[in-house]
Amino acid sequence: MSRDKRLQDRTIYPHWCTDTVRFSDQDAAGHVNNVALCAYMETARLTFMRDMGLMERSEEGVRGISAGMTVSFLAESHWPGRVELGTGVMRIGTSSITVGSAAFKDNFCIVAAEMTVVRLRGRTPHPIDAALRLQLQKFALPGF
């Protein structure tokens, strides 16, 4: 579980998008449920990946896939509203990146996550080239 409190600081994130809190995101107690919170983190990760060009299959068949996710559920939240989703790069490996993301609603951090994406060519890890590495470094989270 990601308990790194630095991920709860909205000022560290270089990439932002938003999502809508839907009525169906609530559980029987009227709280936004954990599945919906994970979906917000997925939106953050995939929007970041899309904006970095990692969603498009290259001519060589290289693609990025999710390899893992650790989540901290930090505060209860309720419908209606919007969540602001911050994302940045925590680590760049040989063929993978780990991004940190958090969702903020009404100025509170409600969920934070660390998510790892692996680049594959077929079923084999594919190295991150120098151009992509440079692009990703521009979105590095400070202190990681």
Secondary structure, 3 states (H helix, E strand, C coil): CCCCHHHHCHHHCCEEEEEEECHHHECCCCCECHHHHHHHHHHHHHHHHHHCCCCCCCCCCEEEEEEEEEEEECCCCCCCEEEEEEEEEEEECCCEEEEEEEEEECCEEEEEEEEEEEEEECCEECCCCHHHHHHHHCCECCCC
